Amino acid sequence: MTLKQFDISVENKPGEVARIAELLAKRAVNIRGIATDFGKGHPMIHVITDDDATTRSALTASGTEFMEKEIIVVTQRYATIEEPTQGDLHTIGYGLVSTQLELAGFEVHKLGIDLDSMYFIEKAKEHNADIIGLSAFLVTTIPYCPEVLAYLCDMGLRDKYKLIIGGTECTADKADAMDADGWALNAVAAVPLCKRLMGKDVGEEAKLATGYNHPWWYNSRRN
């Protein structure tokens, strides 16, 4: 399957991602995937939307410089369960993670928000998932992540599923402390993390990702 990606030139300053998102939202365009490149060279925002024609029209009308290119989406068999933990009502971050994983070929089942810990496991079994992804935006919801791990251990299912965490209050060292399988800083970083956990080659990143200073971390003791 091929999709259209828009590579949008922006200024290297805060608020540019929000500006582009608002520009598209005003034209009722939904963003399916987004990534930023504010490193060396000209800063860019890469977006995939649900309406190529309207996206093109909106960017052109606003005088925004952009390029288009076709990308190929390769389907993989891995299934992933993604949702915020109990007591956590945010949706934007975990929605972006789900979208990035889907674009990378993962089958993602988004269950909703503020769900009981056992419900995650029941749905993972129902969908024959490989990975359970937990998202915690609030410090009060962090304890539900190790609770899910405890349930998996008690049920003899710890080795059946890979469990990853993310969200504002999650860090690599917290993931390590609870013996999760991985952590990602953002939606883009979640893709190589999940690929690594599924045994895919991610190059030199695999070595870097065993430390805490990389955008994603995986538990080398378990994987």
N, C-alpha and C positions, 0 to 999 in steps of 0.2 A: 504494500500500500504506500502511496506517495502523498505527502502533504506539502503545503506551501508555507515556507518560513519567511518572515519579514525581518530584515536586518536594518534596524533603525539607528541613524546617527543622532547622538544626543550630546549635551554638554556634560563635562565632568564636574557635576555639582549635585548636592542633595535634592531630592524631589523629582528627578527626571523619570524614574520608574512610575511614580504616582501620576505624573503629568500624562504619560503615554496611556496608562490604564484609564484615566479619566476621559481622555480624548476618545478612546474606543468605546467606553461605557456610554458616553453621550449619544453614540450611534447604535446602541444596543448590540454591540459586538462582544461576545464572550471570549476571554483568553483561555485557550486550552493548554498552553505551555509558555513559559517565559524564562529567559536566562539573561544575565548581564555580563558584560566584559568591560570593566573599567580599569584594566591594567595598562600596560604600555601601549602607545599608539592612540588611535581615535576611539573614544568610548562608544560602545554599541549596546543596544537592547535587542535581543532576538525574541520574536513572539510568533506563536502559532495560534490562529483564531478559528472560530467556527464559521466565518464569513469573509472569504478572501476579497471579494469585490468591494464590500463596504469598508474593510480595513484599508484597502488601497485608496479608496475615495477619501476616507477621513484623513489619512496621512498626507495625501496630495493637497487637499483643501486647506490644511493647516500649514502648508509650506515646509513640512518635515521631510528631510532627506532620508531616503531608504532604498534598499535593494531587495529583490526577491530571489528565492532559490527553492528548488524542489528537494525535499528530503525523503528518504526511504525509511519506512517503519518495518522492522523485522519482528515477526511474531515469535514469542517464546512460550514455553508451556508452564512457566512458573506462576503460581497463584499467590497473591499477597492480600492479607487482611489489613486495612488501614482505618484507624479511627482515634479520636481523642479519648483519654481515659475518663473515668467517672468523675463528675464534678467539673469538668472542663468543657466550656461551651464555645470555644473558638472553632472556626471552620476553614478560614482562608489558607493557613499554612498547610494543614494536612490535605486540603483540596489540591494545592499546587504539587505536593509530593505525589499524590495519586495520579495527577495528570502527567507529570514527568515520567513516572514508571510506566504508565500506559503507552506513552509515546515511544518508550524504549522497548516495548513489546511484552511487558508484564501484564498478566490478567489481575486486575485489582478489584476487590470487593469492599466498597465503602459502606460501613454499617451504620454510621450516624454519630451522635455525640452523647456524652454523659451516660455511658452504659456500664452495667455491672461487669466486674472483672471476669466472672465465669462465662458471660455471654460471648466474650472474645473467643474463648476456647471452643465453645459449642459451635460457633460459626466457622472457625478454622477447620474443625472436624467435618462439618457439613460440606464445605467447599473444597476439601482436600488441599488446603493451603500449604505452602512451603515456608512462608514468612508471616509473622504477626508483627505489625507495626503499631506502636503506641505513641501518641503525641500528647505532651503535657506543656501547656502554656503557663500554668499557675503553679506556684510553689506548693500549694495545698494538694495538688493532684499528683505530684511526683510519687508519693507512697503507693499509689495504685499500680505502678509499673512493677516493682518487686513483688507485689501481691499476685499479679498474673503469673510471674515466674514461679512463685511458691506453689500456686495451684498446679502448674504444669509438672513440677517436681513430684507433688503429692499424687498426681494421677499417672505417674510413670510416662509422661509425654514430653519431658524436657528435651530429649534428643530428636524428637519428631519434627519440631518446629524451630525455625530461627526467629528470635525475638529481637527487634530493633526499636530504638526510641529516638525521639526528636522533639523539638519545641523549644521555646525560649528558656525554660527552666532546666532543660536537659543539657548535659555536657558529656564529653568523652569520659572524664574521670568518674562521673556519676554512673554512667553505663557500665564501666569497668567494675565499680564497687558493687553493683547489684548482679554482676556476672551476666549481663545481657550479651547478645551476639554482636551488636553493633550500634552505632550512633552516627547521625548525619547532621551537619550544621544547617543545611538548607535543602530545598527540593532537588536542585541539580546534583548535589553531593550524594543524595540517596540512591541515585542510579548505579554508580560504580560500586557502592556498598552492597546493594542487593545482587549485583552481578557477581561480586567476589564471593558472597555467601552461597551462591548457586554454582560455584566452581568455575566461573568464567575468568578468562585471563584479562586483567586490568593493568598489566604492565608494571612499571616501577612504582605505581601508586600503592600497590599492595604492601611494599616495604614501608613506605611513609605512613601508611594508615595504621600501623601498629603503635604509633605514638599519639600524644594528645594534641599536637600542633598542626594536624592536617584537617581539612574540612570534613573528613569522615574517618571513623575509627571502627576497626573490627576486632573481635576478641580472638587473638591468635592462639589462645589456650584451647579454644573450642573448635576453631575452624582452620 
